[in-house]
Structures are given as structure tokens and as C-alpha cells.
Amino acid sequence: MRNEREFGRFRAAYGVGALGTWLAFGALPLIAIEVLHAGPAEVAVLSSAGAAVGAAVAVPLGPWIEFRRKRRVLIGADLVRFAALATIPAAYAFGVLSFAQLLLVAIVVAAADITFQAASGAYLKGLLPAEALLTASARLESTTWTATILGPPLGGAAVGFLGLMATVVADAVSYLLSALGIRAAGGREPEPRPSSGRMRAGDLLDGWRHILADPALRPLFLNTALFNGLLMATQPLLTVVMLDRLGFTPWQYGLAFAVPAIGGLLGSRLARPLAGRFGSHRVLLTSGVLRAFWPVGLVFVGPGTPGLLLVMGVEFGLILSCAIFNPVYAALRLERTPADRVARTLSAWSVTTKGATALLTVTLGVLGGLLGPRTAIGLAGVLLLATPLLLPRTPFTHPAEETP
């Protein structure tokens, strides 16, 4: 792979940031509950409104990123996340921490997350040849799942020995280390296209225009926004069912999701050889269908060891399928997007996904309150069964081979 050393350093920096994120997984809602004694409504606002507003704030950043050097944007996004998160333990130490501050941090971090994702895709597009994008995407997917396996147990141990703020400090420091790692990666980045001048209102929609005009990206966009939104929206409901209704302990709850993450490592390693043997379209369609069938099984979770094993089995199958799907679709998205439009496209994609997740989280939360969390999980599972209908039906062709 050309530029292997630069990619390896970027992957290491990316892994440090991902590990910090998983070390502090769920830290902001826990701080709101344990430190500020926030109620369910405030926690819901923190989880959904923070992501939604952060996504809205990130809308103009896509066009802005397009005309900037991507490494500098990546470093800047990391430093913004470091600074925002560092204010929480500082305010706590001085006794001035407030819910408004937590919400503001959630918004800033969400916007910086979208900025980092958009810039990283554009950076990889310029760094690597097209034939190496699937390999790179699979390696990043493997790094993500490794952090998922290691992060929550280490974070739980840190909370037990050092307190809740320790994980926030670790998350903040991880972004600082990521920024330093990306800076040390070096390499020569292609000169960005010069800006045409002042940003116009229409420029904000360029990413969505490209996605909706592409016959392969359009169905993938709709599929992933709906699938990710429904899947993430079930997590708070499942937390209520397992911890409140069924009496699982926090360590059992963490174990139920940490162990199945091994499927992520397996799936990310299978993605490239499977695509090489059967073709990207067939692998994408098959794994996209399989991942939609697992979540409905969570309706049947019961108490004790059988219930715990059921959750582990469902999550393992789900994560395995997603880990095969994700690198293939990420590579396809980069391949079909011109280099001068990658940041806007990925930014539009992330903004839509985060917005859909926030909306569906609120909607299913309301339905869970009215009908019960298990019923709401079942409804989400049934809707997820329909998401494969949005996947591309015909094999992909290279964009240059398509006629208008």
C-alpha cells in the first residue's frame, strides 16, 4: 500500500482517540445523574439534543473543510474535543459544574466528531490509491472494535479506583495524543482546491446533492441513516429493560456488549477477502440483510444467565454483520465521490445520521414510556427488518462508466 507509513501513524492516532471515547462511554449521562442529580428528561435531552444540535452546527463545516488541508482540520478537531472535555473535570474541581455546561460540551464534541470524520475520509482519499481504500477501511474498522473491546472494561476499572471524572480526563487526553500523532504522521498532502470566495447558501447542500444524484450512494445513504438511527435508538430502552426491569448488574450489562465486540474484529478481517471473492455488491447486500435480522431478537431477553447469553448471541451476530458491511460501504462511498467533494459528502452523511438518531431516540423513548420499553424495542426491530429494501439492488459500476 502506497504511503503505508503515513497511514499506519494515522491509524495509531485514530486508535488512541477511539480508545479514549470507549473508556468514557456514557460518561456524560452518568455525570448528569450521579453528580448533578439530573432526571430522565434531562438525560434524554443530553443524549439526543446534544447530538442533534451538534449536527446542525456542523452543517457549514463540510464546505469549509473542503478547501483546507485535511491534516490541520483533523488536528484542530482533536484539540477542540480535548479542550471541551477538559472543562468538565476542571469545573467539577471548582464546584461550578452545571447541566448547561454538559450540554454545551456534548454539542461541541458532536460537531467536532462530524468534522473529524469528514476530514479523515478526505485525508484517506488523497493519501491512498483507490484499490487500497477497502483495506484501509477494514483496518480502521478493526481498530474501532479493538477499542470497543478494551475501552469499557478499562473505563469501569478506572471509575472504580479513581472515580467517574477519571474517564473524562482519559478521553480528553486521548484526543490530545491523537492530535500529536496525526501531526507526527507527516507525509505530503495534496494541495486543496482554491476556494471560490465567500460561501453561498447553496454550497451547504452540495454533499446531499452528490449523494442523492448517485444511483449507488442514494440507497446506501437512506439505508444507513435509518438503520443506524433505529439501532442506536434502542440502546437506552435496552438499558432500562436489562438494568431496571430484569435486574442485571452494571458489570453484567457491560459484559453483554463487550464480549460480542469480538465479532467486530472477525468481521473486519473477513470484509476484504469476502469482497475479493464474491464482489463488493454481493457482500454489501448479504451483510446488510443479515444485520437487519438480529435486533428483533432483543425483544425476547429474559432474566438470569439465559437472558445474558441471548443478548450476547444477538449482539455478536449483529456486530459481525456490521463489521463486514461497514468497510465495504465506506470504501465504496470514497471511491464514488470526487476528491474535491469528499468532505462535504461525508459531512452531509454524518449530519443526517446523527439527526436521524436523535429524532428516533426521542420518538422511541416516548413510545417506550407509553407502551413499555420492550414493545418499543420490538417496533424498532420490525422496522429494521425493512431496511434491506433500501439497499442497492444492482451491481455497482465505476462512476466513469455510467451514462448520465
N, C-alpha and C positions, 0 to 999 in steps of 0.2 A: 504494500500500500504506500503510495507516494505521501510524503510528509508524515510518515509513521511516528516519528519522534514528537512532532508538534501535537498530533492527535493524542498520543499517549499521555503527554503532560496535561492536555485539556481534560482528558478522561479522568485523570487522577484528581484534578481540581474539582471537576464535576462531582466525583465520588465523595470528596470531603464535604461539599455543600449538602449533598443528598443525605449523608450520614447524620449531619447536624440536624437536618429537618426531621428525620425519623427519631433522633434522640429526644427531640422536643415535641413529638407528635401529640396533638391535643393539649399542649401546654396552656395556650391562651384561655380556652374554656375552663380548664381546671383552675387556673389562677383566678378567673372571674368567680368561680364557685367557692373555692377554698379561702381566698384572700379577701375578695370584695363581697362575698355572700350574695352573688347575683342569683336571680331566679331563672326558671326555664325560659321565659320570654326574652330576657337579656342575653342568655347564652345563645338562643336561636338567632337573635339579631347579630351577635358577634360572629357566628358561623356563616350566616347567609348574606347579610347586608354588607359585611366587610368584604367578602369576595365579589359581590355584585358591584359595589361602588368602586372597588379597586379595578375591576374590569372596565368600567366606564371611564375611569381616569386614564387607563392605558390605551384607549381608542386612538388618540392623536399620536401616540408614541411610535406606532408602526411606520407611518410615513417618515417620521423624524429619524428612526433607526436606519432606514434605507440609505440615507445619504451620509452616514457616519461610519467610521472604522469600527468594525464589529467587536474587536478585542477590547477597545476602550469602553464600548457600551456594556459589555459583559462585566468588566471590572467595576464600572460605575454602578451597575445593578447590584452587584455583590456588596459594595461599600454602603449603598443605601439600605440594604437589608440588615447589614451589620449595625449601622447607626440606629436604625429604627428599633431593632430588638434590644440593643444595649440600653435604651432609655428605660426599659421595664425594670430590670434589677436596680438601676440607679434610682428611679423614683420610689421603688419599694424600700430601698435602704434609707431614704429620707422621709418615708412615711407619707408620700404625696401621690401614690399610685391611684388612678381612678379608672372607672369603666370607659370613660370617653377616651382616655389615652390608649387603652387596649384596642378600642375600635379603630382609632386612628392608625395604630401600628398595623392592625390587620389589613386596613385599606392600602397603606404604603407597601407592605410586603406583597400583597396580591398584585399590585401594579408592577412592582419590581420583578416578581416571578414571571409575569407575562413578557416583560421586556427582555429578561434573560433568555426565555425560551425562544422568542423570535430572533434575537441576535445570535443565539447559539446555532440555530438552523442555518441562518445566512452565513455564519462563520464556517460551518462544516461544508456548505455548498461551494464556497470559494477555496477551501483548504484541500478537498478530496476530489478525485475524479468520480464520475457518475457510477462506475462499476464498483466503487468501494463504499458507496453510501449505505447499502444494506448491511455490510459487515460492520461498519461504524455504528449504525443504529442498533444492531444486535448487541454489540459490546456495551453501549451505553445502557441498554435495557438490562443487561446482566449486572452492571454496576448498580443500577437502581434497586434491583431485587436483593442484591447483597446487602445494601444499606438498609433495606426493609427488614431483612432477617436479623441483622445485628443491632439496629438502632433501638427498637422498643425495649428489648431486654436490658441493654446498657442504660437506656434512659430510666427505666424502672429502678435499676440498682442505684443510679445517681440520685434519684428522688428519695429513695430510702435512706441513703447515707448522708446526702448533702442538702436535701430539700428541693422543693419544686423549682426554685429560681436557678438551680444549677443547670437544668436542661436548657433554659433560655440563654444562659451565658454560653453554654457549649454551642448552641445553634448560632448565636451571633458570631462567636469566634470562628466557627466553621466557614462562614461567608467571608470573613477577613482572610482566612487561609486560602480559600478558593480564589479570591481576587489576586493574592500574591502568586498563586500557582499559575493562573492564566497569564499574568504579566511575565512570569519566568518562562512560559512556553515558547516565546519568541516566534520566529518564522516571519515570512514576508506576506502580508495581507494585500490582496488586490486593491487598487485604488477605487474607492466608492465613486459611483456616478455622480457628477456635479448636480447640485440642487438647481431646479429651475427658478428658484426665488421663493417668495412668500407662499406658505402652504395655503391651498384653497380648500374649501369645504368638501369638494368632490374628491380630493386626494384621500380623505379618510375612508372612502368606500372602495378604493382600488383593490384591496385584499379580497373583499367579498365579491367584487365583480369578477376577479380572476377565478375564484373558487366556483362560483355559480355558472360561469361560462364553460368550464372544463367538464367534459362528459364523464370522466373518471373521478375527479375530485368532488363534484357536486353530491353524488350519492354517499360518498365516504364522509363528507362533511356533515350531512344530515344524520347519518348513522352514528358517528362517533359522538356528536353533540347530544343526541337523545340517549344513547347507551350509557355514556359516562354520567350524564345528569341523573338518570334513573338509578344507576348503580350507587353513586355517591349519596343520593338522597335516602337510600335505605339504611345507611350506616348508623345514623342517630337512632332510628327505630329499632334496629337490631341490638344496639347498646341497651336500650330500655328493656327489651324483651329478655336479654341474657342476664343483665345485672340486677334489674328490678323485679321482673316477673318470675324468672327461673332461679334466681339466687346464685348465679355463678360469681365467683370471686374475681377481683381485677386481674390476678395473675392467670387465672384460667381463661379469661376473656382475651388477654394479650397472647397467651399460648395458642388460642384458636386461630389467630391470624398470623402469628409469626412462623409457625411450623409450615403451613401451606405455602408460604413465600418461597420455599424450596422449588416449587413448581415454576416460579418465575425464572430461576436460574436454568432449569431444564429447558423451558420453552424458548428462552432467548438463545440457547445454544442450538436448538433444533431449527430455528427460523430460517437461517441461511441455507443449510443443506436441503431442507424440505422445498424451499423456493427454487433451488437449483435443479432439483429432481422433477418436481411437479409443476413448476411455474408459479410466479407470484400471484396471479389471479386466482388460481385454484386453491392455493394455501390461504389467501386472504378470505376467500368465500367460505372455505371449510371451517377455519378457526373462528371467523365471525359468526357463523351459525352456532358452533359449539359453545362459544362463550355466552350466548344468549339463553341457553337452556339450563344453566346451573343455578342462577339466583333464586328461581321459584322454589327450589328445594329448601330454602331457609324458612319457609312457612311451617315446616314440619319439625323444627328444632324443639327438643324437649329437655327436661332436666337431667342432671347427672352425666355420667360418662358417655352413654349413648348419644345424648344431645351434643356433647362436646365433639365427639367423633364425627357426627353428622355435619356440623359446621366446618370442621377441618376438611372433610371429604369434598364438600361443596366448594369451599374456598380454593382447595388445591386444583380441582378441575377448572374452575373459573380463572385462576391466576395462570395456570399452564396455557390455556387457550388464549388469554390476553397477551401473554409474553411471546407467543408465536405471531399473533396478529400485529402487535404494535410496531416491531421493527420493519415489517414488510410495508405497512401503510405509511410509516414515517419516511422510509426511503422513496416510496412512490410519490409522496407529496413533494419531496425535494426535487426528484427527477422531472416532474411535470410543471415545475414553477421556474420561470426565468430568474437568473441570478439577481436582476435588479428589482425583483418583486417578492423575494423570499420573506423579508422581514414583515412586509405589510400582510402577506398571506398568512404567515404563522401567527401574527398578532391578532388578525381577524378571527382565526380559528380558535385561539385561546380565549379571546374575549367572549365569543359565542358560547363556548363550552362552559366557562365559569358562570356566565349569566344564566344559562340553562340549568346548571347545577343549583344555583342559588334559588331560582324560581321553583324548581321541582322539590327542593328540600323544604321550602316553606309550604308548598301545596300538600306534599305527603305528610308533613308534620301536622297540618290542620286536619287532614283525613285521619291520621293516627289518633288525634285527640277525640275525634267524633266516633270513629268506627273501631278503634283499637289498633295498636301498632302492628300486630300480626296480620290483620286484614289489609292494612296499608302496604306491608311488605309483599303480600300476595298479589295485590293490584299492580305494584311495580313489576313483580316477576312476570305477570301475564303480559304487560305492555312490553317488557324486554323481549318476550318471545316473538314480537312482531318486528323488532329492529332489523333482522336479516333481510326483510323485504326492501330495505333501503340500500343494500349493498349493490355494487356494480354487477350486472348480470353477464356482460360480455367481456372477453379478454381485453386487456389494455393494449394499445398501440403506442408507439412513441409519438409525442405531440407533433413532431415534424412530419409524420406520416399521415396525419389526419387532415382531411379537407374541411374547409370552413362550412 
